[in-house]
Amino acid sequence: MTYKMNGFPQLGGDKNKKPKTIESKVNAALGFPKERAVRDVNARYTEGGKYEKGRDRARHMTTSQYVTEGVRDKLDMIPFSNSAVNRLAAAGIANVLGAAHEIKAGYANIKKGKPISDTIIETAEDMTNNFAGSIVGAMGGTKAEKRKIVDNKKLKSMLPDGIYRNKGDNTYNKNKK
């Protein structure tokens, strides 16, 4: 028997609808971190915002930061839990969740026609940015202080942009449906 998969559904951000996929259930349980991150990053990286370049990097970092903070909140409910252990565990869990999401997204991109080599490189870049965001989420400090870290010029210069395409390769178009 052959099973044909038509791609994976994306995160469900509609708070009025019951989550159906595992990813959307986790997303809802953690307080919709992806949707909050997209709103926050768009405010800073769109026309009229403070920054223009680095939106994808900031979106991945901020989402991972919010996932880590959401997991930390859940772990803090455990009696006698150690905050340092919770931070480390939350960062690890956020990275596992981020890797699962990136694998799912990479598979969907390959099905849409994106070259496998580009997909692997972009997935690695996204996972690098997710890792950096999980570290930011595990740190103490206010949202404003963490936002400054995500938007830090030096950090941006060290992290990949998260969007990869071979020069002259037009086989994949994000606007094509």
N, C-alpha and C positions, 0 to 999 in steps of 0.2 A: 504494500500500500504506500502510495506517495502522498506526502503531506506538503501542500503548498502554502507558504506563509506570505501574506500580503503586507508585510511590514508590521511593526509594533505600534500600538497607539501611543500618542504622546501623553505627557502629564495632564491630568484633568485639573484645571484651575478653577472650575465653577464650584463655589462653595455650596450652592443650592442643589447640586446633583450628587447622588451617592457615588463615591469612588468605585470603579470596577476593576482596575488593574492593580497588581501588587504595588507598582510604582506610585499610582495615584493615591492608594491607601496610605502609604508611607508619607507621601507629600502632605496629605490632609492631617495625618497624625502629628507631623512636625510643624504645622501652622503655615503651609503653603510657601516654603522658602524660595522656590523658583520664581513664583509670581511676585513676591516682595522684592527679590533681587532685581528682576527685570524692571520694575517700577523705579527702584532706587537708581539703578545704573542708567536707565533712559533719561532720568532727570539731570544727570551729570554729563552724559555723553551724546546727547542729541543737540540739534540746532538750538542755540541759546544757552546750552549747558557750558560748564567750565572746560570740558575736555572734548576732543574730537576722536582721537585715535585710541585704540585699546579697549573698545567696548566689549568684545568677546572675552578678552582676558579678565576684565573687571566683572563681567557677568558670571563667569565660572568661579572666580574667587569669592564673590559676594554670595552666590548660591551655596557654595561649600561652607562658607563662614556661617550662614544661617542654618544649614543642616547641622553643623557641629554644635551650634548654640542650642538648637532644638533637641538634639540628643542629650546634651549636657543637662538641659532642663528636665528631661525624662529621668536621667540617671540620678539627679539630685533628689528625686523623690524616694530613693532607696535609703532606708535608715542606716546610719553609721557609715555612709559612703565617704570616701576620701576625695576631696575636690581635685587634687593633682591626678589621682587615678582616673577620675571621671573625665577630666580634660583629655588625657591620653586615650582613654577608651572611646570618647566621643569623636576625636580626630580620626582614629582608626575606623570606626563605624562609618563616618562620613566618607572616608576614602573608599571603603568597600561599596557603599551605595553609589558613589560617583563613578567608580569603575563599572559597575553593573549598568548604569545609565549610559555611559560612553560606549560600551560594547553594543548595547541595544541601538543607540543612535548610529554607530558605525555600520552595523548590519543594515539598517534602513537606508543609509546613504549608498552603500554598495548596491542594494536592490534598485535604487533610483538611477544608477549608472555612474556613480563616482568611482574613479580608479581606486583599486585596492591599496596601492602604495600611498596615494594621497590620504586615504581614509586612515591608514595605520599611523601616518605621521600626525595628522590632525588629532586623532584620538590620543596619542602620546602627549601632544601639546596641551590638550584639554585636561588630561589627567594631571599633568604638571601644575597647571593653574588651579585645579581642584585641590591638590595637595597643599599648595601655598595658602589657599583660602581656609583649609581646615586648620592650619597652624594659626592663622589670624583668629578664627573662631574659638580656638582653644585658649587663646590669650585672655588675660583680664583687660579691662579698660572699657571706655564708653563706646557707643556706636560711632560717634564722631571721630574718636581716636583711631578706631579700626578702619573707618572710611579713609582717613589720611594715609594709613598704611597701604590699603588697596590702590589708592591713587598716587602713591609715591613714585616720583620720576625715576629714581634709581632702581626700585624694585621692578618697575615696568620695563626698564632696559635689560634686566636679567631674565625675565620670563618671556616665553614665546607668545606671539599674538593670538594663537589658537585658530587661525584660518590658514589652511595650507592648500595651495594649488600649484602644480608645475607650471612654469612659464610657458605660455602659448597653448596650454591645455584648456580647451573649451568644451570638453566632453561632459562636464558637470556644471549645471547652472542652478544655483539655489532658488532663483525666481521661477524656474520651470517646474510645473506641477505634473 
